[in-house]
Amino acid sequence: MKTTSDLIPEFEKLFRQKLQLNNCKLRKKRQENNYEIITPAKDIFLMYWSEFPEVNLIYQAVGVRTQQTSVYERAIRLHISSCLSSIQENPTSETPLLVK
Protein backbone atom coordinates (compact mmCIF):
# COMPACT_ATOMS: atom_id res chain seq x y z
CA MET A 1 0.00 0.00 0.00
CA LYS A 2 1.27 3.43 -0.84
CA THR A 3 1.78 5.93 1.95
CA THR A 4 -0.28 9.10 2.20
CA SER A 5 2.76 11.21 1.34
CA ASP A 6 3.04 9.26 -1.94
CA LEU A 7 -0.66 9.46 -2.72
CA ILE A 8 -1.14 13.23 -2.35
CA PRO A 9 1.20 14.34 -5.19
CA GLU A 10 -0.22 11.60 -7.40
CA PHE A 11 -3.77 12.72 -6.57
CA GLU A 12 -2.92 16.38 -7.22
CA LYS A 13 -1.37 15.62 -10.63
CA LEU A 14 -4.29 13.48 -11.77
CA PHE A 15 -6.84 15.94 -10.38
CA ARG A 16 -5.22 18.86 -12.26
CA GLN A 17 -5.47 16.86 -15.48
CA LYS A 18 -9.16 16.12 -14.88
CA LEU A 19 -9.93 19.76 -14.07
CA GLN A 20 -8.35 20.87 -17.34
CA LEU A 21 -11.08 18.92 -19.14
CA ASN A 22 -13.58 21.41 -17.67
CA ASN A 23 -11.27 24.41 -18.13
CA CYS A 24 -11.02 24.78 -14.34
CA LYS A 25 -7.89 25.91 -12.52
CA LEU A 26 -6.45 24.46 -9.33
CA ARG A 27 -4.49 26.78 -7.09
CA LYS A 28 -2.68 25.55 -3.98
CA LYS A 29 -3.29 27.82 -0.98
CA ARG A 30 -0.61 28.76 1.54
CA GLN A 31 -2.11 26.54 4.21
CA GLU A 32 -1.20 22.88 3.80
CA ASN A 33 -3.80 20.63 2.15
CA ASN A 34 -5.92 23.57 0.98
CA TYR A 35 -6.73 24.25 -2.66
CA GLU A 36 -8.87 26.70 -4.58
CA ILE A 37 -10.70 25.57 -7.72
CA ILE A 38 -11.78 28.31 -10.11
CA THR A 39 -14.29 27.55 -12.87
CA PRO A 40 -14.55 29.40 -16.20
CA ALA A 41 -17.71 31.06 -14.78
CA LYS A 42 -15.50 32.46 -11.96
CA ASP A 43 -17.09 30.23 -9.33
CA ILE A 44 -14.69 29.32 -6.54
CA PHE A 45 -14.63 26.04 -4.64
CA LEU A 46 -12.36 25.23 -1.72
CA MET A 47 -10.98 21.71 -1.43
CA TYR A 48 -9.19 20.55 1.70
CA TRP A 49 -8.55 17.56 3.93
CA SER A 50 -7.44 16.85 7.46
CA GLU A 51 -6.81 13.16 6.87
CA PHE A 52 -6.30 12.18 3.26
CA PRO A 53 -8.28 10.66 1.45
CA GLU A 54 -11.25 12.28 3.26
CA VAL A 55 -11.54 15.25 0.91
CA ASN A 56 -13.94 18.13 1.60
CA LEU A 57 -15.27 20.45 -1.09
CA ILE A 58 -17.19 23.64 -0.34
CA TYR A 59 -18.53 26.42 -2.53
CA GLN A 60 -17.05 29.84 -1.80
CA ALA A 61 -19.97 32.25 -2.01
CA VAL A 62 -18.48 35.12 -4.02
CA GLY A 63 -21.44 35.86 -6.26
CA VAL A 64 -24.72 34.42 -7.38
CA ARG A 65 -24.87 30.63 -7.41
CA THR A 66 -26.26 29.61 -10.80
CA GLN A 67 -27.38 26.36 -12.37
CA GLN A 68 -23.96 26.19 -14.05
CA THR A 69 -22.34 26.30 -10.58
CA SER A 70 -24.14 23.07 -9.69
CA VAL A 71 -22.96 21.46 -12.92
CA TYR A 72 -19.34 22.36 -12.12
CA GLU A 73 -19.73 21.18 -8.53
CA ARG A 74 -21.00 17.76 -9.64
CA ALA A 75 -18.17 17.44 -12.17
CA ILE A 76 -15.54 18.42 -9.58
CA ARG A 77 -16.92 15.93 -7.04
CA LEU A 78 -16.85 13.19 -9.70
CA HIS A 79 -13.26 14.11 -10.59
CA ILE A 80 -12.24 13.91 -6.92
CA SER A 81 -13.86 10.48 -6.53
CA SER A 82 -12.36 9.24 -9.78
CA CYS A 83 -8.87 10.42 -8.85
CA LEU A 84 -9.07 8.92 -5.37
CA SER A 85 -10.17 5.60 -6.84
CA SER A 86 -7.40 5.67 -9.43
CA ILE A 87 -4.58 6.23 -6.96
CA GLN A 88 -5.62 3.47 -4.59
CA GLU A 89 -3.58 0.32 -5.13
CA ASN A 90 -6.30 -1.89 -3.69
CA PRO A 91 -9.92 -0.84 -4.35
CA THR A 92 -11.06 -2.94 -1.39
CA SER A 93 -8.74 -1.04 0.93
CA GLU A 94 -9.86 -0.34 4.47
CA THR A 95 -9.32 3.37 3.82
CA PRO A 96 -12.66 4.88 2.79
CA LEU A 97 -12.84 7.23 -0.19
CA LEU A 98 -14.94 10.14 1.00
CA VAL A 99 -15.92 13.37 -0.69
CA LYS A 100 -17.86 15.57 1.67
N, C-alpha and C positions, 0 to 999 in steps of 0.2 A: 504494500500500500504506500502510496506517495504521502509525503508529509505535507502539512498545510503550507509551509513556506515554499514548497515546490508547486503546489496547486494554484496559489494566488497569481503568480506571474502568467501561468498557462491560461488561467481563467480570464485574466485581463486582456491578453493578446487575442484570444478567441472572441471575447465579448466585443472588443473594438472592431474586429472584422465583421461581426454580425450587425453592429450598429451602423456601419458604413452602408449596408444594404438599404437602410432607411434614411440615409443622409443625416444621421444623428452624430453628434460629437460627444466624446467622453473626455472629461477633464478631471484629473486627480486633484483633490483639495489638499491643503496643507496638513490637515489632521489625518493621521494614519487610517486607512481603510474607509475613506470617504471620497466619493466621486460625484461629479455633477454631469448629468446627461442633458444636452441641449438639442431639441428637435428643430427641424427646418421652420416650424411655426413659432419658434422662440419660446416654446414651453420648456420648463426646467424641472427635472426630476433629480432627487438626491438618492444615491445608492450607498449603503454602508453595511457593515457587519461588525458584531462584537466577537462572535465565534464563527469563523468560516466553516462550513458553507451555508450558514443561516443568514441569507442576504435579505436586507430590507430595502424597499423602494417606496419613496414618498414623493408626491407632487408638491413642488414649491409654488405656492400661489403668488404669482407675479402679475397676473392679468386675468382675463376672463377664460374660464375653462370651457373649451368648445367640444363638439363631438369628435373633432380630429384629435384632441388631447387624449380622449379615451382610446382611440385607435392606436396612437403611439404608445400609450401605457400598456395596452394588451401585448403589443409587439415586443416591447422592452421586457416585460415579464416572461414572455415565451423565450426570448433570447437568453435571459438569465438562466431559466430552467434548462434549456438546451445546452448551454455552455457548461453548467454544473454537471449535467449528465455525461457530457462528452469527456470531461477531465477525470471522472471517477474510473479507476482501474476495474473495480468490481461493482456492477450495478446493484448487487444485493448487499452492498456494504451496510454496516450498522449505522453509519453516519447519514442522517436524513438530509435530503435536499429540500430546503425550505426557501420559498420566496414569500416574504410577508408584505 
